[in-house]
């Protein structure tokens, strides 16, 4: 017969393997990268200006913000345009893109900085440089 403690240790071990490592890390420096991803970026703008984002705030085409399907709202992400080497730091405040081939939708202002406006889409590298404190998991002994 398997003991209850053994079952709980196995469950905890499996849980720790399933949860992505970056969410256990507190960042001591803003330049530390906790997650990176390469894919296609697009942008959204004037049609959505003033509309509500997933974070509850109003979308402003002049802010350096972006939509991502799974990164925590409030995460800061460095976006590198791999074609021209330009980069921008944006804050995730919305969900999307809804085109499955794309990994991030940038605001008009952010897209302009990295040279995305004219071409519409580009291959980019994302580096998450910070995650809001409230999304960190805490395992405290009681």
N, C-alpha and C positions, 0 to 999 in steps of 0.2 A: 504494500500500500504506500502511495506517495504522500509525503507529509505536506501539510498546508504551506509551511514556510518555503519548501522547495518549489512548489507551484508559483508562489508569489515572486520568488527570485527569478524564475524563468520568465514570468510575465513582465517584470520590470526590465529584464535584459532585452526582451523582444521590443518593448516600448522604446527603450533607448536606441535601438537599432533603426526603428522606423522614423523617429523624429529627426529631421535634418539637423546636423551638427551646428550650423551657423546660429540657430536660435538659442543655443546654450551659451554662446560667447558674449561676454560684455566687451564692448569696444573701448579701449583706452585711448586710441588715436583715431581721428576722423579719416586718416589715410589708410587704415586697415581695411582690407577687402574681406567681407564675410561670405560672399557669393558672387559668381560671375556666370554670364550666359551670352552666347553669340546667336544672332538671328537678324530678322528683318524688322526695322522700325518704320513707322508711318507717323503722320501727324493729323491732328484735328483742330478745327479753329472756329471761324466766324459763325458758322451755323449753330454751334453749341455754346457760344459766348453768353454768359449769364445763366445758363442752365445749371441744375444741381448735379454735383458729382456724387460718387459713392461715399465720400467722406462727409457729405452734408453741406459742404461749402459750395459757393457759386464758382463755376468755371470761368476763369479769366485768361483770355488768349495772351495777355502780357506777362503772366507769371511763368516761372520755370517749373512746370508741373508735368505729370505724365500719368497714363493709365497702364496698369499691368494686371494680368489675371490673378496672380497669386501672391505677390510680394505684399507685406503688411502696409496698410495705409500709414503714411507718414515716413516710410523708409526713404532715405536719401540714396540716389543712384547716380553714378557717373556713367554717362553715355558717350562712347567713342564712335565716331563715324570712321569705319575702317577704310573707306575710299579716300578720304581727304585728311584724316588725322585730327580733325577738330573734335572738341569734347565740351560737354556741359554737365553740370550737376543739377538734377531735378528731384522734386519731392513727389512721391506717389500719392495721389489724392483721388484716384478714380479707378474703375475696373474696365478692362478691355485689353487689347483690341479684340474685336469680335471676329476678325479674319484670322482663322487658325494658323495661317502661315506667318503671322507677325507676332513679335514678342512684346512690343511696347508701342504705345501711341503717345507722341509728344505734343505739348501745346505749341501753338504757332510760334511764340517767342523762342522756345527751346529749339524747335526745328530750324528756325532762321539762323541761330548761332552755329549749328553744326552743318549748315548747308544742305538742308533737306527740303526746303520749300519748293524749289524748281523741279527736282526729280521726283518728289513725293514719297519715295521709299529708299532705304539704303541698308546695307548690311552694317550692323553695329555690334559692339561689345558692351554689355552692361556689367557694372561692378557695384554691388551694394556696399556702401561705405558706412551706413548707420541704420539701425533699426530702432524705432521708438521703444523706450524703456518698458512700457507696459506689455510689449509682446514677448519679453524674455520670460522663460520658464524659471521658476525658483523651486529648488528642492531643499527645504529647510527641515531640520530635525525638530520635532516638537517634544 
